[in-house]
Amino acid sequence: MQYLLSSSQMKDLDRRCAEEFGLPSRVLMETAGKGCADLIAAQYPQWLQGRTCILCGRGNNGGDGAVIARWLDQGGCEVVILRIGKGDLSPDAKANLELCRALGIPILQISSLEDLPLLEEIVSDSDLVIDAIFGTGFHGEPDDFHLTLFEVVNTSASRVIAVDIPSGLDADTGWCGDAIYADATLCIASLKLGHVLGYGREVCGPTSFVPIGIPHFYYHGLPSVKLFTEEDFCPPMRHPDSHKNDFGKVYIFGGVPGYTGASLLAARGALRAGAGYVWMLHRPELQPFYFIRLTEALSLSIPENSRAMPDTKQLASLLGEASAVLIGPGLGRDSYSLRLLEIALRQVKRPLVVDADGLNLIADNPALLKYLAKPNILITPHWGEFSRLAGIPKDSLETDCLSPLREFVARHKARVLLKSHFSVYHDGETTMVNSSGNDGLATGGSGDVLAGIIISFLAQGLSIPEAAINASFLLGRTAEKLAARRGTPSILPSDVADNLFAGDE
């Protein structure tokens, strides 16, 4: 897996390289800048046919831009540097800009709103703009000068490549009020959290990695977040001599009238993900519906007591036969549903996934939060459900989703897969991010299919972290493959379920 570092972690690695490994910041900057210049020349040579405009800030990101300018100039490219902002330069940025000046590279100052017409003229007349203004040093909101500058670049530039991270994007959270939108981003040394979280993927465009010589063992032991990639995908093992009992028994609680489709999609996802058996536990009055709709899955009425409520003893005995249990999709929020959830939380010893209405019931009944500390329970909220569980505004997750997730997990000792256009698994020790997927998953039912995949992987023997992150990746990757054949608006959750593990066409 790839590390996703915070800005402070990256600075600490740079410091250690200088103090312990004998690689001073000037050497790291030279390596970074030349690596960026080489990568641009190799991957985007068509963007270097005309003039390249490099926007250099006052800090070390601006110094990286100056090194890029030198090497592109030495390669025969026409380069102009626009120095952005007022104030003193960092020592390394100052030294590299002086070298550029000695080479005769034009350097113009853009430090006020009055200078922006000149910037617009040069940017509009350039084939490529390289953004080296802030890098990982940006936090908060841009001032009026930088806000207007960002707008000029976004509306006037033909193409933009960002150095390390686009200016205006928070490297720790992926939040941006306004930022420079890049056509490509060159990540120096390591991916940052902001490349993937929040608006990162949208603002950064395709990302490329530029190594600068930081020893690999410096990353070991970092309390870091890791990005799950295709190379990490490891679904449950299967063997030619296996039989259905080797792949577990999944029990899924059915839905209430009008919301039965959610449980059916979960069952479909569980079957397509390889579960040996899938049982649907449904309210007795829905027996005819599930009898007609289920083919590969099995159905069973929930045992009830004399008051027409779930019978604790009989249901607990039944659930004891399961390899893994899913409750929540289409469950409803009445007293019957609450009783089912209470029995599952208290009685199930095997892996238990709580999703959708199960999470809403917990939010409505906070006394149930104590059960999330049980090591066999995984919750899979989307942002809206998580905001209700955590008692925070949903909008706050846009500016920073990791901090409230970590706080919630620490408080309740929970295991959480937090779902959005990216997904984060966190359990207090392990933090993994999946960024696969597309807007084809922005349809009701996609989360139900995901819950089915997770519960299937758990029944087949994966651990909770493995099942959560592998299932999330598979869902997203399947949607990406489908998008190669059809427009994303037409992708249905059932399409995703039916194409799990399908080969490329």
Secondary structure, DSSP 4 states (H G I P E B T S, - for coil): -EEEE-HHHHHHHHHHHHHTS---HHHHHHHHHHHHHHHHHHH-GGGGSSEEEEEE-SSHHHHHHHHHHHHHHHTT-EEEEEEESSSPPPHHHHHHHHHHHHTT--EEEE-SGGGHHHHHHHHHT-SEEEEES-GGG--S---HHHHHHHHHHHHH-S-EEEESS-TTS-TTT---SS-PPPSEEEEESSEEHHHHSTTHHHHH-SEEEE-----GGGTTT---EEEE-GGG--PPP--TT--GGGG-EEEEE---TT-HHHHHHHHHHHHHTT-SEEEEEE-GGGHHHHHHH-SSSEEEEPPB-TTSSB-HHHHHHHHTT-SEEEE-TT--SSHHHHHHHHHHHHH--S-EEE-THHHHHHHH-GGGGGGGGSTTEEE--BHHHHHHHHT--TTHHHH-SHHHHHHHHHHHT--EEEESSSEEEESSS-EEEE----GGG-STTHHHHHHHHHHHHHHTT--HHHHHHHHHHHHHHHHHHHHTTS-GGG--HHHHHHTTTPPP-
